[in-house]
Amino acid sequence: PTSVFPLQKPKSELVRTSLRLLTSSAYRLQSECRKALPAEPGAAPDVQLVTQQVIQCAYDIAKAAKQLVTITTKENNN
């Protein structure tokens, strides 16, 4: 997300909120995926919980991306 808006702070609060959601969800997704790998041999992660968290992160990423597309489309049409 920051590479899309590298040198400017978006003026729109909606854009800033969507970018924060996109960034935080991407970091959460990365963290949840790491949890899927056992830290030590014989240690099994709670696969169902990790799967639910990954799905939620993916949903939040898609939601933020949709918000950004909607906002950008509206701004470009005005």
C-alpha positions in Angstrom: 0.0 0.0 0.0 2.7 2.5 0.8 4.3 2.0 -2.6 1.0 3.2 -4.2 1.2 6.4 -2.2 4.9 6.6 -1.4 5.6 10.3 -1.1 2.2 11.7 -0.3 -0.1 11.5 2.6 -3.6 10.9 1.2 -5.9 13.8 1.9 -9.0 11.7 2.1 -9.7 10.2 5.5 -11.4 7.3 3.8 -8.2 6.5 1.8 -6.1 6.7 4.9 -8.5 4.4 6.8 -8.5 1.9 3.9 -4.8 2.0 3.7 -4.4 1.4 7.4 -6.8 -1.6 7.2 -5.0 -3.0 4.2 -1.6 -2.6 5.8 -2.6 -4.0 9.2 -4.5 -6.9 7.7 -1.4 -7.8 5.5 0.8 -7.9 8.6 -1.8 -9.9 10.5 -2.0 -12.4 7.6 1.7 -12.8 7.6 1.7 -13.4 11.3 -1.2 -15.9 11.1 0.5 -17.8 8.3 3.7 -18.1 10.4 1.5 -19.7 13.2 0.6 -22.5 10.7 4.2 -23.7 10.8 5.0 -25.7 14.0 7.6 -23.8 16.1 9.1 -27.1 17.2 8.8 -30.7 16.1 5.7 -32.4 17.5 3.9 -29.1 18.2 0.7 -28.9 16.2 -0.9 -25.5 15.7 -4.7 -25.2 16.1 -5.3 -25.5 12.3 -9.0 -24.5 12.6 -8.2 -21.3 14.5 -5.4 -20.4 12.2 -7.5 -21.1 9.1 -10.3 -18.8 10.5 -7.9 -16.0 11.2 -6.3 -16.3 7.7 -9.8 -16.1 6.2 -10.6 -13.0 8.3 -7.4 -11.4 7.2 -8.0 -12.1 3.6 -11.5 -10.7 3.9 -10.2 -7.5 5.5 -7.6 -7.2 2.7 -10.3 -7.6 0.0 -12.6 -5.1 1.8 -9.8 -2.5 2.0 -8.9 -3.0 -1.6 -12.5 -2.6 -2.7 -12.8 0.6 -0.6 -9.7 2.0 -2.3 -11.0 1.1 -5.8 -14.4 2.6 -5.0 -12.9 5.8 -3.7 -10.4 6.1 -6.5 -13.1 5.5 -9.1 -15.3 8.2 -7.6 -12.5 10.7 -7.4 -11.5 10.0 -11.1 -15.1 10.5 -12.3 -15.4 13.9 -10.6 
